[in-house]
Structure formats: structure tokens, C-alpha cells
Amino acid sequence: MPVDLERRGAVALLTLNQPKVLNALSPSMIEQIEQHLDEIEGAPAARAVVITGAGERAFCAGADIKNMRTASPIEARAFARLGHDLMDRIEGFARPVVAAVNGFALGGGCELALACDIRMAADSARFGQPEITLGIIPGFGGTQRLARTTSLGFAKDLVLTGRMVDAEVALRAGLVTHVHPREELLAKALELAEGLAGGPAWALAETKRLTNLALSGDHARNLANELDTFALAFATPDQREGMDAFLEKRTPSFADIDDSPNDATGETA
Ligand code: DAK
């Protein structure tokens, strides 16, 4: 399988599995990730996602250059559309998604990590947007998400020069928020994701949705949206459980994921 899906407790682990080509993203890999996300969405017990790469060397070395080399502009646009749809879906996915960047994260690989909510890197990881060296531009959201995640100055440095940076530089730039020894990375990512999986699912999804709005749109409207959503949290059983558990000095036991979109409004606990 070019992309593996495994369950580890309450976490769905997606592994890009084409290590011979450094997990370069082909259209079929993108389609398979989409199918796995469908499956995760249909599995209430899978409450958080970790994405990583197989092998010692790469998280993902980008879009598959062999596949792109002879593309017409129309085919290139269709491929970029596939990538954009996937990155948008991960960014908007109603469960937390953690990138465990175990090696090279270049081009589409860096963009895949940027679409995730939390980025953890192995100390051996390298990041970059080398598209400019191929005579093209970042095509899976890199001209936007890198600047939003780090800074305009850092993003321009990377996208204009195509240079790679190591995990420590990525950490200082805010491109990742955790760095671990290579051999500990996956365990640390699964541990973090398991913690998220134990959290209040509705509140996590809403917090993610609202935080995604932070750098775009109308600030006043976003704040009003937060106000309404905060109030709605008081219609969820998790609010009562979270506060009861705090007052009773115990660990909260949050509700199962309910597939109903009216989850929050249907319960008054
Ligand atoms: N695609 C295909 N194969 C790749 C690959 C890639 N991105 N990256 C590596 N490989 C393959 C190599 O060809 C090699 O295969 P064999 O020759 O053994 O068959 C194998 O992986 C091992 O790589 P190397 O032999 O090169 O290993 P090194 O240690 O020497 O170098 C490296 C590692 C990561 C520095 C080097 O492989 C490298 O520079 N790779 C390319 C990285 C890169 O430029 N990535 C960005 C790809 S462009 C768009 C949509 C999307 C995008 C753009 C436009 N539209 C359609 C508008 C996104 C673009 C990208 O992501």
C-alpha cells in the first residue's frame, strides 16, 4: 500500500509508504490518503490522527517529480487541485492531526506538514520549498501556509531560495513546535495524539475551526463567532464533565464522538 492506515489506541496512524522515492506524493497516494480520511471520519473511536513517513530518510520529499515532469498546464492544474483539496481537508478535519516529520519534508511534503495542526520533528528532519529550483512554484498551499505559520520573512527566504533548514531552525521559526531524537519521534507523536484523543471532541473541533480563522477574514466577526461557539459549549455533556472532574479532582471522561452534526445542541446534560 502506498499509504498505510493503522489504529493505535484512539489514534489513527497514517504512514506514507514509498520510502524508495522518499515518500514522494503521487496522485494515487493523495487519493489513498483521502480514502483513509473517509474511513477515519466514519470511525468514532479514531479521535486523533498522526501522519508520518516510512523509512529512515523522509517524511515526504514532495510531489512526485517523475509524475509531474511532462504534465500539461491542464494536468498540472488538476494535480494541484488534488493536492489543494487534500491539504484543505486536513486543515479543516474535525479531529486533531499531528505531523511526525521523521526526515525530509520538502515541497508538497512541507505543505502536507503545514496543513496539519501540530508539527513535531525528528532532530534529523530537513524542511524546504525547493520548487523554485525546478522552475515552478509551491503548488499545494506553500505560498500561503508557510507565511501564516512562521513569518512573511522566513517564508520568503525559503520559497525564493529553495534552501533547506534543519529541525532547530524550523523550531526557532515556529514551523515546528517540538523536536525529538529520531528514534523517539513516533512514540512522542502518538503520546501527544493520544492525549488529544482523550479530549472533548466537539470542543477540540470547534477550537481548531476557530483558530484556523485567526489570520483571515474579519477579526470582529471571528471574535463574535468565538462568543457564540463558547456559549454553545455549555450545551455539551463534555462541559459539565470537564468542570465536574476539575472540582472533584479526577480525570475527565469525555463523551464518545457522536456523528450527529447537532451533537452540541441536542444535549443539555
Ligand atoms: N519525486 C520523485 N522522486 C523523488 C523525489 C520526488 N520529489 N525526491 C526523491 N526522489 C527519488 C529520487 O529520484 C531517488 O530515486 P532513484 O534515483 O533511486 O530511483 C530516490 O528518491 C532517492 O533520492 P536521492 O537519490 O536524490 O537521495 P539524496 O539523498 O541524494 O537526496 C533529496 C535527497 C531529498 C535532497 C533529493 O532527493 C531531492 O532534492 N529530492 C527532490 C526534492 C524536491 O525538489 N521536492 C519538491 C518537489 S516539487 C503543483 C503541484 C504541486 C507542487 C508543485 C506544483 N502544480 C501541479 C501546480 C509541489 C511540488 C513539489 O513538491
Boltz pocket constraint, residues with backbone or C-beta under 6 A from the ligand:
constraints:
  - pocket:
      binder: B
      contacts: [[A, 19], [A, 20], [A, 21], [A, 22], [A, 24], [A, 61], [A, 62], [A, 63], [A, 64], [A, 65], [A, 66], [A, 75], [A, 76], [A, 77], [A, 79], [A, 80], [A, 83], [A, 104], [A, 106], [A, 107], [A, 108], [A, 109], [A, 130], [A, 131], [A, 134], [A, 136], [A, 137], [A, 138], [A, 139], [A, 140]]
      max_distance: 6.0
